[in-house]
Amino acid sequence: MTQVARPPGSESGGLAARVSLGRRFVPVSSEFLMIASTALLLTLFGLVMVLSATSATAIGNGESPWSAALRQGIFAVLGVPLMFLVSRLPIAFLKRMAWPALFGAVALQLLVFTPLGVEDGGNRNWIKIAGFTLQPSEFLKLALALWIAYVLLRKHAMLGTWHQVFIPVVPVGALAIGTVLAGHDLGTAMVLVLVLLGCLFFAGVKLRLFIIPVILGVVAVLALALTSGDRMRRILAPCNDMSRYFDDCYQSIHGVWGMASGGIFGLGLGNSQEKYGWLPAAGNDFIFAIVGEELGLIGCIVVLALFTFFTIGAFHVIRKTNDPFIRVAAGGITVWIVGQAVLNIGVVIGIFPVMGVPLPFMSQGGTALLAVLLACGVLLAFARTIPAVEPGTATQRPAAPRGSSAGRGRVTK
């Protein structure tokens, strides 16, 4: 049958144009939108709160009130494009980068024990390069999640026996965490333990095998606490009264006072009283207290809601994927970010002792912000593998791979 040529702009030409546009603007999944939007909103919210929490002390020190927020903004401007760049990386590339990322992160962490290392508050967990202070252990969290996911992927069919689960995950993970503990940073080490346990859980390790690393982790934390008189004093300090106000409970009490004075609607953005030298680390670990003081209960609920939506999007990726690597790595990253947020907020409201864990996206600290945005980029790369619901359809269909013939218009002769 002979085909009759049609002029441009005819029905077939319009169909080809629509097909071309459809392939050019491929819709992303709802999980991608939830993770990306909440990450951007929390980052923007954090920049505003860092400016508010640090401006008073900056002026008191003779600096510009914008100095801390500008430094944080530099890492945000760098991290957000990197997040979307990482989201375009193929999953196969992320798998290949698992071992180099772990080696690189551990090597970077070991620099804290060189002359580049900086000690603060008894913890040696920072390095100073070209005037910028970096915390290498933040990148170790992401590297450890990717490495464990890759190793467990290769052993996916052998996770029923304890030695296949433990070796090399537990020894190598313990060595990586040991580099952080050597700098006396128990809070970050606890988050790394959460990452390891989260990866094992989402790998589907049998409960009887999963309990053993949990017990080992608890024993290690207890041993580190019991062998340090300073840690035990802070953990056991009763902060429900004023008896320890001038020593171990000073920061916790002022954090609770800041939250309480905000009420429902808060004192107003910029009107915090605790940030005027009363609350230590107001822009860092206790920034949630400034949120409660200035924006009240409503501001705290907004932050909790954003973390909730982030968690829902991440868990949808974990639930919908068929790739064990994606499930384990996404599980470890989600446990890291959400677990660290729970620990930080628990410290501020007095549930946990002070442990120096920042609030993801929001606390002052460029390295922490950059690392968590890179981790979100990995989650977004995983979310791109989830089929998107096309407009006007009730089913899900994945986007056609580049170079394939799927979705192209064909002419029947």
N, C-alpha and C positions, 0 to 999 in steps of 0.2 A: 504494500500500500504506500503510495507516494505521499510524502508530507508536504503540506502547503505552507510556504513561508509566511509569517505574520509580521506586520510592521512593529517597530519599537513602540512600547506603551500599551501593547495588546495584553490580553489576559495572561498569556504564558510569560511575557516579559515582566509583568507585575508580580507573578508568582515567583519567578526567579529572584526578583529584587527582595521579596519578602523572605525567601529562604536564605539569601545572602545576609540580610540584616539579622535574621534569627541566629545564624551561626556566628556573626560578629559580636552580637550582644547576648551572650549565653547567660540565662538567669542563674544566680547563685542560690544555694539552699537557704532555708530559713535559719539553720544552725549557723551558717556563715554570717548572716546578718545579725543574729543575736550576739555572737562572740565579738564581732568587729565593733558593733555599735556600743556595747557595754564597755569594751576596752577603751574606746575613744572618749566616752562620757566620763568614765572614772579617771582617766588621765587628765582631762580638762578640769574636772572637779578638784583633783589633787593639786594642779598648778595654782588654782584660785586659793585653796586652803593653805598651801605652802607660803604663798605671798602674804596671806593674812596672819599666819602663825609666826613668821620670821621677821616681818617688817619692823616691829617694835625693838627687838633685840639688835637688829642690824643698825638702826638709827642710834641706839645706845652705844654701839661699838664704833660709831663714826663712819659706817658704811652706808651705801645707798639702800633704801628700803626694798628695792627691786633686786638686789644682788642674788639672794638665794633662789628666788623665783626664776631669774634669768638663767642661772646655772642649771636649774631643773628643766627649764624650757629648752635649753640646748639639747639635752638628752631626749626630750620628748620629740623635738623636731627631727632628730636623728633616728629615734626609735620607731616612730609611726611609719615613715616610708619603708624602713627595713622590715617592719611587720608585714606590710603588703607585698614587699619583694619576696620574703620567705614564703608567703602564702602561695606564690606561683611556682615554687620548687617542686619537682616530681618526687613522689614518695620513694622511688628507687634511689634518688640522690640522697635523701635523708637517711636511708638505710646504710648507704655506703659511707656516710659521714659519722656513723655512730662511734666507731673505734677512734678515728682521729679527733673527734670532738671531746671524748673522754680524756685522751692523752693530753690534748691541748689545755683542757680545763684544769687537770691535775697539775700540769707544769706551771700554769699561771698561778694556781693556789700556792705552790711551793715558793713562789717569789716573795711571799710575805715573810719568809725566814731569811731573806737576803737584806742587804742595806736598803733596798727599796721598800721594805716592810714598814708599816706604821702601826703603833700600838695606841689603843684608846680604851680607857675604862677597864684595863686589865686584859683586853682581847687584842690579839695580834692577827687581824684578819683583813688588813687593807694594804695596798701599795700606792705609792705616790709617783706619778709619771707626768712630767711636763706641767706641773702645777695642778693636775687633776688627781683626786683620790679615788681609787677604784677598789671594789670588793670582789675578788675573783670567785669566791664561793657562790655568788649568785649565778654565774654561768655554769658552775658545777652541777647545780640542780637540774638544769635543762639537759646537759650532757649525760648525766646519770640516767635520766628517764629514757632518752633515746638509746643509750647503750644497753640497758636492761631489756628494753623492748626488742632490740635486734638479737640479743643472745637468746632470749626465751623464744623468739620466733623460730630460730634454727633448731630449738629443742622442743618444739610444740608437741610433738607426738611422744615425748619421753618425760613429761612432767609428772608422771605418776610415782616416780621413785625419788627419794630424798636427795641422793647425790647428784642427779641431773638438775634438780632445782637449785641446790646450794652452790654447785661448782660450775662456772666461776663467779656466779652472781654475788653470793654473800662474801667470799674473801675479797674480791676486787672492790665491791661496794664498801666493805669495812675499811679497806685501805684508803679509799677516796674520802670517806667520812673522817678517818683518822687524821688526815691532813688538816681538816678544819678543827678537830678537837685539840690538835697540837697547839693551835693558836688560842685555846681556851674559850671558843665560841660555842657554848652548849646549845643556845637557841637555834643557830643555823644547823648544827649537827642533828638536832631533833627534827627539823624540817626535812633534811636529807634522809633520815630514817623513815619518815612518812612517805617520801617518794619511793623508796625501795619497797616498803610494805604495800603501797598502793599498786605498784607495778605487778608484784606477785599476786595480789588479789584479783586484778583484772586479767591476769594471765590464766586464771582458772585453776590455780594450784589447789590441790586438795586441802581441806581444812586441817587435817592432822599434820600435814607438812607445813601449812601456813602458820600454825600455832608456835612452832619451834622458833622461827625468826622473830615473832612477836615477843616471846619470852626472852630471847637473847637481847633484843632491843631494850626491853624494860629493865633487865638486869644491868645492862651497860649504863643506862641513864641513872639508875639508882647508885651504881658504883661511883660514877663521876660526881654525883651529888654528895654521897656520904664521905668521899675522900677530900672534899673541899669544905672547910669550916665556913668560908664566906658564903658559898652557895647554900649550905644548910641553914645558915642564919637568915638568909633572905627568904628561903622557901618556907620556913617555919615561923617567920615573923607575923604576929597577930596584928593585922591592920584594920580591925573593926573598931578600934578605939584610938585614943591619942597617945597611948603609952610609948609607941615607937615613932612618934611624929618626926623627931629631929634626926633619925638615922635611916633605918631600912624602909620605913613606910612613908617617907616624905613625898616621894614621887607618886605612889599609889593614891595617897589621900588627896593630893591636889588634882589628880586625874579624875577621881570621883567627884570632888567639889566642882570641877569644871563642868562635868556632865550634869550634875544636879542643878547648878545655877542657871542652866539654859532653859529648863522647863520644856514646854511644848513647842513654842515658837522661837526660842533662843533670844539672845541679847542683840542680835543683828550682826551681819557680816562685818568683821573688823573691830567689833566691840568686846572681844574677849579681855578679861582681866588676868587670867592665869598666864597668858603669853608674855606678860611684862616681868619676866624673870622669876615667876613663882613656880611654874611647871617646867622641870627639865625635859629636854628633848620634845618640846611642844610641836616642832615641825617634823619630827622623825617618828619615833615609836608611839608617841602619844597624840598624834594628829587627830585621831578619832575623838579625843576629849575636846579639842578645839571645835570640831564639827558639832558636837553636842552642846557646847557652851554658846556658840554663835548662831547656830541654825536649829538648835533644840531637837526635840524628839522627831520632828518632821524631817530634818536633815539627816539624822541617823537612819530613819526608815528608808529614805531615798538611797543611801549608800548600801544598806542591806538588800534592798530590792534590786539594785544593779548587780551586786554579787550573786543574787539568786538567779537572775536571768542569765548571767554568764554561766553559772553552774548548769542550768537547764540546757542551754545550747551545747555545752561540752558533753554532758551525759547523753544527749541525743546522738552526737557523733559516735560515742562509745557503743551505744545500743544498736545503731543502724549499720555500722560497718561490718564487713565480713573478713577484713584483714586483721590477723592477730597483732601485727606490728602496730597498726593504728590504734587498736583497742588498748593495748598495754601502754604505749607511749602517751596517748591522750589521757588515760587513767592516771598515770604518774604525774603529768603536768597539772591536771585538774586537782588532784589531792594536794599537790604543792601549793597552788595559788589559793584555793579555797581553805585548805587546812591552815595555811599561814595567816589568812585573814581572820579565821576563827581564833587562833592563838593570840593575835594582836588585840582584837576586840575584847577577848576574855581577860587579857592583862589590864586593859584600860578600865573595865568595869569591875575589876577586883576579883575575878574568878581564879585567875592564875597568877603566880608570882612574876615579877618583872624578869623578862628573859631576853630583851633586846631584839625582838623580831618585828620588822617593819610591816606596815599595812600595804599590800600590793597595790600598785598604780598610784597611790596617794602619798605615801610617806616621802619626805625629802631624802634624796639619795639617787644620783643619776645612774649608777650601775644597777641598782635594784630595778629601776624603771626600765632601763634598756633590756635587761634580762627577761623581765616579765612580758615586755612587748615582743621580743623574739619568740618567746614561748607561745604567745598568742598567734604569731605568724605561723608556727608549726601547727597549731590547732586549726587555723584557717586553711592551711594546705590539706589537712585531713578532711575538713568540712567540704572542700571542693570535690572530694570523691563521693559525697553523698548526693543522690539524685535530687534535682530541684523540681518542684511542681510547676509545670508550665501553665501560663494563663489560659483559662478556658477549658482545662482538662482536670480530671479527678484522679489521674494516675501520675506516677513519678517516672520520669525517663531521664537517664543520664545524658549529658551532652556528648555529641559525637566527637571522638578523638580527632586531632588534627591529622590531615592526610588521608582520612578514611572517606568512603563514598556515602556513608550514612547521612541522610538529610539533604543530599543533593538532588536537584530536579533531574529527571531522566525523560527522554523522549522515546515513545514506543512507535516503531515503524510497522 
